Amino acid sequence: MRKESEKMKKCQKCGAEYEEDKKFCKRCGSPLLEVDKNSEQNDQDGFQDWKEDNEEAGDEQQSGKKKKKNLWMGILIGLVLVMFCGGIFAVYVIQEKRLEAVQEEHEKREKEIEEERKAEEKAREKEEQKEEEKKKKEAEEQEQKEKELKEQLQQKEEELKKVQEQAESESNLSSNSSSQMSAQEWWDSRLASTEAADKQLAAEASSGDSVERQMSIAQGRYELWDNLLNELWAELEAVLPGAELGNLTDEQVSWIQQKEAMIANYWQGTTIDHSSFPNGPAADMTKERVYYLRGKLPY
């Protein structure tokens, strides 16, 4: 057994006891303190006080560390919040700039479209004005042509009237000078004078004439032969027997229908105003009919 005064070593931190030759605590690694067993109780009380003081100091130190940790944590959270808010603000600014750019582009495009529309309207108005001027000029030219054509037609009618009067005068002179002239000679003379007048009218036409002028001359020739045809028909009605006249009348009606169909077919699809010379295309056809009817006279 050890003596009561035997000294031992004790851990200042955890209170573990060791032999005198030990220097550090195996539990916590703290240095060992040499104590006397007799004063163990006193040391126990002192150690308890020291331990409590140590614990209080540790608690305070731990509390300081915790406060410091909380401070850094708050700073970090603040920085994160600042960065987050800054990011949101940056996104907002970028989005606003994008919207402004899109709005500017949209306004620019609308302005270009408006300018294009105005340019198109201006060009269209200019084109319409040109078209109106062109139509007005064409109408004036057409009116002038119609006026000239009417004057030419009137002149031809006057010339035709003079030719007919001359032919009648020659016929009357021939009749007065020789009361012995037969009916056959009279109609042959009438046919010859009409033929001469027809050739005179036809000679006035040329290949370079307009369609209107050509038809105006043809209308005069038609009227020349149509008048003679009517005279011949009146003579035929006076001299032909009833049955023969009836058959010839049916032929004449059929011929008139053919003539009208030919005239209608000639003018179909044309834009020429042919109101002044409606029967011009039938001049030669009427001339042929006159010669045919002349052959029906019995003399």
Beta strands, then each sheet from edge to edge (+ up, - down):
strand 1: 7-11
strand 2: 17-18
strand 3: 32-36
sheet 1: 2+ 1- 3+
end
